[in-house]
């Protein structure tokens, strides 16, 4: 059983909190401190953004985080090194990498999968490598028991949901709104209806992200989803509290976790 499966099993119906941070924002030492602080304050799974220069799903807050990391020359190797360092003292919290295909393609699918497994990565979500084209990367990850995690949008057809359900691992990530991260306002009724449809075809836990910005929206989503995924709001805490990033992000994580208990 994977760490992600173990986590959801241990929650026994309680809702998971999955915060997102960008590795290297503002530096890798702070990222490591953030990871530990988030876990200490209720994070069940960590989602780490791999900095990329041309994001298509990230709103301005996460784009700025990636720019700050790239200004420090943070690479995919640095991301994997950070996971390895985290694993020196935490062998239980699942870590998911979220990013874009280019850095993985450049490293090589097999090389990446081997390095990710060695580092202690549990899942990989590549925004721009959809289910129709992911076979080469999927094969390398699956061979090393790393889950492929997929985004499902409000516009995803039922036919495509069925296709994703056949290969998805860990959990599926439902994008709660049309647009980029940190945008618009949540329609929790629409989210609830969509999740009900997804559950007809997907046996995995369903996490919901994009647009969750405070305890109230987290509570509403936690009432219908298996996991609440928070990115831009966490990253904004990091941006607004230089020198106190881990403390500020941890306090927000605690507030969010308390809301979904």
C-alpha positions as CSV (number, residue, x, y, z in Angstrom):
1,X,0.0,0.0,0.0
2,X,1.4,3.4,-1.0
3,X,1.9,6.2,1.4
4,X,-1.0,8.1,-0.2
5,X,-3.3,5.1,0.3
6,X,-2.1,4.6,3.8
7,X,-2.9,8.3,4.6
8,X,-6.4,8.1,3.4
9,X,-7.0,4.8,5.1
10,X,-5.7,6.2,8.4
11,X,-8.0,9.2,8.0
12,X,-10.9,6.8,8.0
13,X,-13.3,9.2,6.4
14,X,-11.8,12.4,7.9
15,X,-10.8,14.9,5.3
16,X,-7.2,15.4,4.1
17,X,-5.5,18.8,3.9
18,X,-3.1,19.1,1.0
19,X,-1.2,22.4,0.9
20,X,0.9,23.4,-2.1
21,X,4.2,25.3,-2.0
22,X,6.7,26.0,-4.7
23,X,10.1,24.5,-4.0
24,X,12.8,27.2,-3.7
25,X,10.5,30.0,-2.8
26,X,12.2,31.8,-1.3
27,X,15.0,29.2,-1.0
28,X,15.3,25.4,-0.4
29,X,16.1,25.7,3.3
30,X,12.9,27.6,3.8
31,X,11.0,25.1,1.7
32,X,12.2,22.3,4.0
33,X,11.2,24.3,7.1
34,X,7.8,24.9,5.4
35,X,7.3,21.2,4.7
36,X,7.9,20.3,8.4
37,X,5.8,23.2,9.7
38,X,2.8,22.3,7.4
39,X,2.9,18.7,8.6
40,X,3.1,19.7,12.2
41,X,0.1,21.9,11.7
42,X,-2.2,19.4,10.1
43,X,-1.1,18.8,6.5
44,X,-1.8,15.2,5.5
45,X,-0.1,15.2,2.1
46,X,2.3,17.8,0.7
47,X,2.1,19.1,-2.9
48,X,5.4,20.5,-4.1
49,X,5.5,22.8,-7.2
50,X,8.4,22.3,-9.6
51,X,9.3,25.9,-10.7
52,X,8.7,26.4,-14.4
53,X,9.0,29.5,-16.6
54,X,5.9,29.0,-18.7
55,X,3.0,27.8,-16.6
56,X,-0.5,27.4,-18.0
57,X,-2.6,26.7,-14.9
58,X,-1.0,28.9,-12.3
59,X,-2.4,32.3,-11.4
60,X,-0.2,35.3,-10.6
61,X,0.6,34.4,-7.0
62,X,2.1,31.0,-7.9
63,X,3.7,32.5,-11.0
64,X,5.6,34.9,-8.8
65,X,6.7,32.1,-6.5
66,X,8.1,30.2,-9.5
67,X,9.8,33.3,-10.7
68,X,11.5,33.8,-7.3
69,X,12.6,30.2,-7.3
70,X,13.9,30.3,-10.8
71,X,15.8,33.5,-10.0
72,X,17.7,31.2,-7.5
73,X,18.3,28.7,-10.3
74,X,16.1,26.0,-8.6
75,X,16.0,23.0,-10.9
76,X,14.1,19.7,-10.9
77,X,17.2,18.1,-9.3
78,X,16.9,20.7,-6.4
79,X,13.3,19.7,-5.9
80,X,14.2,16.0,-5.6
81,X,17.1,16.8,-3.3
82,X,14.6,18.7,-1.1
83,X,12.3,15.7,-0.9
84,X,15.3,13.5,0.0
85,X,16.2,15.8,2.8
86,X,12.6,15.8,4.1
87,X,12.6,12.0,4.1
88,X,15.6,12.0,6.5
89,X,13.2,12.8,9.3
90,X,9.7,12.1,7.8
91,X,9.0,8.7,6.2
92,X,5.2,8.9,6.5
93,X,3.8,12.0,4.9
94,X,3.2,11.6,1.2
95,X,4.8,14.0,-1.2
96,X,3.3,14.8,-4.6
97,X,5.2,16.8,-7.3
98,X,3.1,19.1,-9.4
99,X,4.5,20.8,-12.5
100,X,5.0,20.7,-16.2
101,X,6.4,18.1,-18.5
102,X,9.4,20.0,-20.0
103,X,11.8,19.6,-17.0
104,X,10.9,15.9,-16.8
105,X,11.3,15.4,-20.5
106,X,14.7,17.1,-20.4
107,X,15.9,14.8,-17.5
108,X,14.4,11.7,-19.2
109,X,11.4,9.8,-18.1
110,X,13.3,6.8,-16.7
111,X,15.9,8.9,-15.1
112,X,13.3,11.1,-13.5
113,X,11.2,8.1,-12.2
114,X,14.3,6.5,-10.7
115,X,15.4,9.7,-9.0
116,X,11.9,10.4,-7.8
117,X,11.5,7.0,-6.3
118,X,14.9,7.2,-4.6
119,X,14.1,10.6,-3.2
120,X,10.8,9.4,-1.7
121,X,8.2,11.0,-4.1
122,X,4.8,9.3,-3.9
123,X,2.9,10.9,-6.8
124,X,3.4,13.1,-9.8
125,X,0.9,15.5,-11.5
126,X,2.0,16.9,-14.8
127,X,-0.4,19.7,-15.8
128,X,0.4,19.5,-19.6
129,X,0.8,15.8,-20.0
130,X,-2.8,14.6,-20.3
131,X,-4.1,11.1,-20.1
132,X,-4.0,10.8,-23.9
133,X,-0.2,11.3,-24.1
134,X,1.1,10.2,-20.7
135,X,1.8,6.6,-21.5
136,X,5.7,6.9,-21.6
137,X,5.9,8.7,-18.3
138,X,3.1,6.6,-16.8
139,X,4.9,3.4,-17.5
140,X,8.1,4.5,-15.8
141,X,6.3,5.9,-12.8
142,X,4.1,2.8,-12.4
143,X,7.1,0.5,-12.6
144,X,8.4,2.3,-9.5
145,X,5.0,2.4,-7.6
146,X,4.7,6.2,-8.0
147,X,1.1,7.3,-8.5
148,X,0.1,9.3,-11.6
149,X,-2.4,12.0,-10.4
150,X,-4.7,13.7,-12.9
151,X,-6.6,16.9,-13.0
152,X,-10.3,16.8,-13.8
153,X,-12.0,20.0,-14.8
154,X,-15.6,21.2,-14.7
155,X,-15.6,20.7,-18.5
156,X,-14.2,17.1,-18.5
157,X,-16.6,14.8,-20.3
158,X,-17.9,11.6,-18.7
159,X,-16.1,9.6,-21.4
160,X,-12.8,11.2,-20.5
161,X,-13.4,10.7,-16.7
162,X,-13.7,7.0,-17.4
163,X,-10.4,7.0,-19.3
164,X,-8.7,8.8,-16.4
165,X,-10.2,6.4,-13.9
166,X,-8.4,3.5,-15.5
167,X,-4.9,4.9,-14.9
168,X,-5.2,7.4,-12.1
169,X,-3.5,6.6,-8.8
170,X,-3.4,8.1,-5.3
171,X,-6.2,10.5,-5.7
172,X,-7.7,12.7,-8.4
173,X,-7.5,16.4,-8.4
174,X,-10.8,18.1,-9.3
175,X,-10.3,21.7,-10.4
176,X,-13.2,23.5,-8.8
177,X,-13.5,26.4,-11.3
178,X,-12.7,27.5,-14.8
179,X,-9.5,29.5,-14.8
180,X,-6.1,29.5,-13.1
181,X,-5.1,29.0,-9.5
182,X,-6.3,31.6,-7.1
183,X,-9.0,32.9,-9.4
184,X,-12.7,33.5,-9.2
185,X,-15.2,32.4,-6.5
186,X,-16.1,28.9,-5.6
187,X,-19.6,27.5,-6.4
188,X,-19.8,24.8,-3.9
189,X,-23.1,23.5,-5.1
190,X,-21.6,22.9,-8.6
191,X,-18.6,21.2,-7.0
192,X,-20.9,18.9,-5.0
193,X,-22.9,18.0,-8.1
194,X,-19.7,17.3,-10.1
195,X,-18.1,15.1,-7.4
196,X,-21.3,13.0,-7.2
197,X,-20.9,12.3,-10.9
198,X,-17.2,11.6,-10.6
199,X,-17.8,9.0,-7.8
200,X,-19.8,6.9,-10.3
201,X,-16.6,6.2,-12.1
202,X,-13.7,6.9,-9.7
203,X,-12.9,4.7,-6.7
204,X,-10.0,6.9,-5.6
205,X,-10.3,9.8,-3.1
206,X,-11.2,13.1,-4.7
207,X,-9.4,16.2,-3.8
208,X,-10.6,19.7,-4.7
209,X,-8.4,22.7,-5.4
210,X,-8.3,26.1,-7.1
211,X,-10.2,28.9,-5.3
212,X,-10.0,27.7,-1.7
213,X,-8.8,30.7,0.1
214,X,-10.0,30.6,3.8
215,X,-11.4,28.4,6.5
216,X,-15.0,28.8,5.4
217,X,-14.4,27.7,1.8
218,X,-12.2,24.9,3.1
219,X,-15.1,23.8,5.4
220,X,-17.6,23.8,2.5
221,X,-15.4,21.8,0.2
222,X,-14.4,19.4,3.0
223,X,-18.1,18.6,3.4
224,X,-18.2,17.1,-0.2
225,X,-14.6,16.1,-1.1
226,X,-12.1,13.7,0.4
227,X,-9.3,16.3,0.4
228,X,-9.0,20.0,0.4
229,X,-6.1,21.3,-1.7
230,X,-4.9,24.9,-1.0
231,X,-2.1,26.5,-3.1
232,X,-2.3,30.3,-3.8
233,X,-3.5,31.2,-0.3
234,X,-0.5,29.3,1.3
235,X,1.9,30.8,-1.2
236,X,0.6,34.3,-0.4
237,X,1.4,33.8,3.2
238,X,4.9,32.9,2.3
239,X,5.2,36.0,0.1
240,X,3.8,38.3,2.7
241,X,5.8,37.1,5.7
242,X,9.5,37.2,4.7
243,X,11.6,35.6,7.5
244,X,8.5,34.1,9.1
245,X,7.3,31.9,6.2
246,X,7.2,28.6,8.0
247,X,5.4,30.1,11.0
248,X,2.8,32.0,8.9
249,X,2.1,29.1,6.6
250,X,1.8,26.7,9.5
251,X,-0.7,28.9,11.2
252,X,-2.8,29.0,8.1
253,X,-2.6,25.2,7.7
254,X,-3.8,24.8,11.3
255,X,-6.7,27.1,10.6
256,X,-7.7,25.2,7.5
257,X,-7.3,21.8,9.1
258,X,-9.4,22.8,12.1
259,X,-12.1,23.9,9.6
260,X,-12.3,20.5,7.9
261,X,-12.1,18.3,10.9
